């Protein structure tokens, strides 16, 4: 089973997710010059650990989130390495984990880009095949999938965008919310549970199952 979680208003999520951070992660966050980047780092790590504990019924001290040589997160649950991925924007965060060979997620705000028509044309033989420049939904489905594949393969985005889209057709899980496109890609087909995480009036976490696949 693949597990995914996302949330918005990350400033509000920061407080209830703080308890899911290690002291080392709090120290690491302070090394970022930007306050916004500090919050993104903490919320991303906190949400990933919460998700790992929530779906695997393990204690927080059994979940270790380190860094690979390329900077990507490395997740270990009860001494077993599990694939994971984190993505965040200004006010949104998304994480995923599961027993698959490779995993990547991406979240993007669906707004027109300055070079959108050029991008569609440049990669029309690859990921943007048969995409119309004005079709924001399809454009961002392809873009987030390319970003997710790149993370999973630890490759380069431009190289991924030039790959035949037919090789990845149907391999992405998508969710749209608050004008954002969210995508999760895994190298192997598997069932999935996708959760939305919010906060209550008392600053505690609240969760809803967005959808589940078989």
C-alpha positions in Angstrom: 0.0 0.0 0.0 1.2 3.5 -0.9 0.4 6.3 1.6 0.0 9.9 0.7 -0.9 13.0 2.8 -1.2 16.7 2.0 -2.2 19.9 3.7 -2.6 23.6 3.1 -2.0 26.6 5.4 1.3 25.2 6.6 1.8 28.0 9.1 -1.2 26.5 10.9 0.1 23.0 10.5 3.6 23.9 11.9 2.5 23.9 15.6 0.7 20.6 15.8 3.3 18.9 13.6 6.2 20.2 15.8 5.8 17.3 18.2 6.7 14.9 15.3 10.1 16.5 14.8 13.4 15.3 16.4 15.7 17.8 18.1 18.1 17.3 15.2 15.5 18.3 12.7 14.6 21.4 14.7 18.3 22.4 14.7 18.6 21.7 11.0 15.6 23.9 10.2 17.3 26.8 11.9 20.2 26.6 9.5 17.9 27.9 6.7 18.1 31.7 6.3 14.5 32.0 5.2 11.7 31.7 7.8 9.4 30.3 5.1 12.0 27.6 4.2 12.4 26.7 7.9 8.6 26.2 8.2 8.5 24.1 5.0 11.3 21.9 6.2 9.7 21.3 9.6 6.2 20.7 8.2 7.5 18.3 5.5 9.5 16.2 8.0 6.8 16.4 10.6 4.0 15.3 8.2 6.1 12.5 6.8 6.8 11.1 10.3 3.2 11.5 11.3 2.1 9.6 8.2 4.6 6.8 8.7 3.4 6.4 12.3 -0.2 6.8 11.5 -0.3 4.0 8.9 2.3 1.6 10.2 1.3 1.8 13.9 4.9 2.5 15.1 6.3 5.0 17.6 8.0 8.2 16.4 11.4 7.0 17.6 11.2 4.1 15.1 11.0 6.5 12.2 14.2 8.0 11.0 14.3 10.6 8.2 17.8 11.3 6.9 19.2 12.7 3.7 20.5 11.0 0.6 23.7 12.4 -1.1 21.5 14.4 -3.5 19.5 16.0 -0.7 16.4 13.8 -1.1 14.8 12.4 2.1 15.6 8.9 3.2 13.0 7.2 5.3 13.7 4.2 7.6 10.8 2.6 9.7 11.9 0.1 12.4 15.3 -0.3 10.6 13.6 -1.0 7.2 14.2 1.5 4.4 11.0 2.7 2.8 10.6 4.8 -0.3 9.4 8.4 0.4 9.1 11.8 -1.2 8.3 15.4 0.0 7.0 18.4 -2.0 6.0 21.9 -0.8 5.0 25.3 -2.1 4.5 28.6 -0.3 1.4 27.4 1.5 1.1 23.7 0.8 2.9 20.5 1.6 2.6 16.9 0.3 4.4 13.7 1.4 4.2 10.0 0.5 5.8 6.7 1.6 5.4 3.1 0.8 7.2 -0.2 0.0 7.9 0.5 -3.7 11.2 0.7 -5.6 10.9 4.4 -6.4 8.6 7.2 -5.4 8.1 10.8 -6.2 5.5 13.6 -5.5 5.0 17.1 -6.6 2.5 19.9 -5.9 2.0 23.0 -8.1 -0.3 26.0 -8.1 -2.2 25.9 -11.4 -1.5 29.3 -12.9 -0.3 30.2 -16.4 3.5 30.3 -16.8 5.2 33.0 -18.8 6.7 30.4 -21.2 3.9 27.9 -21.1 3.3 27.8 -24.8 7.1 27.5 -25.4 7.3 24.7 -22.9 4.4 22.8 -24.6 6.1 23.2 -28.0 9.6 22.3 -26.8 8.4 19.0 -25.2 5.6 18.2 -27.6 7.4 14.9 -28.5 7.7 14.1 -24.9 5.6 14.8 -21.8 3.6 17.6 -23.5 2.5 15.4 -26.4 -1.0 16.5 -27.5 -1.3 19.1 -24.7 -2.8 22.5 -25.6 -1.0 25.5 -24.1 -4.2 26.9 -22.7 -5.3 23.6 -21.0 -3.9 24.3 -17.5 -5.2 21.1 -16.0 -3.6 18.8 -18.5 -0.4 20.9 -18.6 0.0 20.6 -14.8 -0.9 16.9 -14.7 2.0 16.3 -17.1 4.3 18.8 -15.3 3.7 17.4 -11.9 4.1 13.9 -13.2 7.5 14.8 -14.8 8.6 16.4 -11.5 7.5 13.3 -9.6 9.2 10.9 -12.0 12.4 13.0 -11.8 12.4 12.7 -8.0 11.7 9.0 -8.1 14.5 8.4 -10.6 16.8 11.0 -9.1 17.3 12.4 -12.6 17.0 15.7 -14.4 13.7 17.4 -15.1 14.5 18.5 -18.7 15.6 15.0 -19.5 12.4 13.5 -18.1 10.2 16.0 -20.0 11.8 14.8 -23.3 10.9 11.1 -22.6 7.9 9.6 -24.4 4.8 10.3 -22.3 3.4 7.0 -23.4 5.9 5.3 -21.1 4.3 6.9 -18.1 0.6 7.2 -19.2 -1.6 6.1 -16.3 1.3 5.9 -13.8 0.4 9.1 -11.8 -2.2 9.6 -9.1 -3.7 13.1 -9.1 -5.7 15.2 -6.8 -6.8 18.9 -7.3 -7.6 21.2 -4.5 -7.4 24.9 -3.8 -6.2 25.5 -7.4 -3.3 23.2 -6.9 -2.4 20.0 -8.8 -1.0 17.2 -6.7 0.7 14.2 -8.2 2.2 11.0 -6.9 4.2 8.6 -9.0 5.6 5.2 -8.1 7.7 2.9 -10.3 5.5 -0.1 -9.5 1.7 -0.3 -9.5 0.1 -0.5 -6.1 -3.0 0.4 -4.2 -3.0 3.8 -2.4 -4.6 5.8 0.4 -4.5 9.6 0.2 -5.1 11.7 3.3 -5.9 15.4 3.8 -4.4 16.9 7.0 -5.9 20.0 8.6 -6.0 21.6 12.1 -8.9 22.1 14.5 -9.7 25.2 16.4 -7.7 23.8 19.3 -4.6 23.4 17.1 -4.7 19.6 16.9 -4.4 17.6 13.7 -7.5 16.4 11.9 -7.4 14.0 9.0 -9.8 12.9 6.2 -9.3 10.1 3.7 -9.5 11.8 0.3 -9.6 8.6 -1.8 -8.4 5.0 -1.8 -7.4 2.9 -4.8 -7.3 -0.9 -5.2 
